[in-house]
């Protein structure tokens, strides 16, 4: 077996969506390259239709394929740009041009139900009023007579339908930040949408319905890409059916009067029947998509994508027996690395947990801080942390308070205290590893992206224990972030403060902290990042430079919030490894 390398993570085939046909005998999936090609806007993807033994029945190649579902006759249906594609088992695709950008697809009474956004035609005079001319994503129904618009001036983020009724997560304005103020609407075509649930300062997602009931997840959440929380069941009135649970819930399905849920207990995942308590499946690792894990269920079959620390990601089908795909069989010769769940107590007595991946206690340690903050680090066969072991490092990934995996209470513990006790949790975790002899090195580094980038920048200003910090697309100044980010409602809610009162925002901003920085720092940022605009790191770079602290900054053209072009991914990892080894 050989060590993991950057080429392996570039070669990983990312299993994005898994669906089962109604007869339970056909599995559909969308598999993506783990990178974008040079200057390509979309990822290259493949839709597969498999039988129960994972023989390929049909295949479709394209770019930007998404939103997979099955029609009543067992055809796979998905979106490609402005088109809805129907792929039968014969492998012959039929395409329908909707005239708009399709966001998601499902069915209502056997007819395609989808969300779409009309794109404005460009003119020579293409100036516009900021936040006044953004288009809504509306619901549409397609039948033999054409396409019918169901909603207007209501931003539809998610939807689920059954028996002619649609349940949606929607907001009154279309900007990305408006998602944080979404409500649950019940829609009957031809009637006005009815608000049935308002989560207040919390967020909602993963909505589903069986016609009689609806269910969705609710918690304070960082962004639309990371959905986890408690399960709210609505059957005329709403109630929290997982109140007080110490597990986080990532997906829910209503079927045959049962509620099936995917729970995350410190990165041990379980598919559970919440009515009977029966555990249908359990595994420690990562269920895909990793930050919004899901599964599907039909005709007594369950399907999902999973990777343990010992096994590459594959689709698992549970029916009479468990079978799995061979999508990533090309990784069979790559070495797996050990993973351990470590638990320790914070200074205030809070129970904390994290992932330790270690080969030799004497190896230098990378402290990897996940983004979010309402997300989590996990231990899979090959991921953004495991490859560092192939280059001679150990990795510690603390799931500090505010993370997913210990229930909603834990996930909401850092609201109003971003970079306070959650940062202290990281430091206490390192002290725990030292005091218990799990690590035997003073060569300790810190890295992370997004909120992890913020925490890595914060580390430069709050402590001198790290040999170096590699900070990716994070926040350096909360006030300026609020002014230029398209997530301006998020920081108000998660900071629990008025940015224009300045006090709390300044208190938690790295560039406002009174400390003479000494930690060598490498910054990386995408030039087109709308969530955390690159100005955050231009500011931090200039701040550190004029404080005579060693700092370098890599700017990635064409990249947004995260690096996705192949050579940019390679550059990120190799520069990180080089910078840490040089210090």
Buried (B, 14 or more C-beta within 10 A) or exposed (E): EEBBBBEBBBBBBBBBBBBBBEEBBBBBBBBBBBBBBEEBEBBBBBBBBBBBEBEEBBEBEBBBBBBBBBBEEBBBBBBBBBBBBBBBBEEEBEEBEBEBBBBBBBBBEEEBBBBBBBEEEEEEEEEEEEEEEBBBBBBBBBEEEEBEEBBEEBBBBBBBBBEEBBBBBBBEBBBBBBBBBBBBBBBEBEEEBEEBBEBEEBBBBBBBBBEEBBBBBBBBBBBBBBBBBBBBBBEEEBEBBBEEBBBBBBBBBBBEEBBBBBBBBBBBBBBBBBEEEEEBBEBBBBBBBBBBBBBBBBEEBBBBBBBBBBBBBBBBBBBEEEBBBEBBEEBEEBBBBEBEBBEBEBEEEBEBBBBBBBBEEEBBBBBBBBBBBBBBBBBBBBBBBBBBBBBBBBBBBBBBBBBBBBBBEBBBBBBEBBBBBBBBBBBBBBEBBBEEEBBEBEBBBBBBBBBBBBBBBBBBBBBEBBBBBBBBBBBBBBBBBBEEBBBBBBBBBBBBBEBEEBEBBBEBBBBBBEEEBBBBBBBBBBEEBEBBBBBBBBBBBBBBBEBEBBBBBBBBEBBBBBBBBBEBBBBBBEBBBEBBBEB
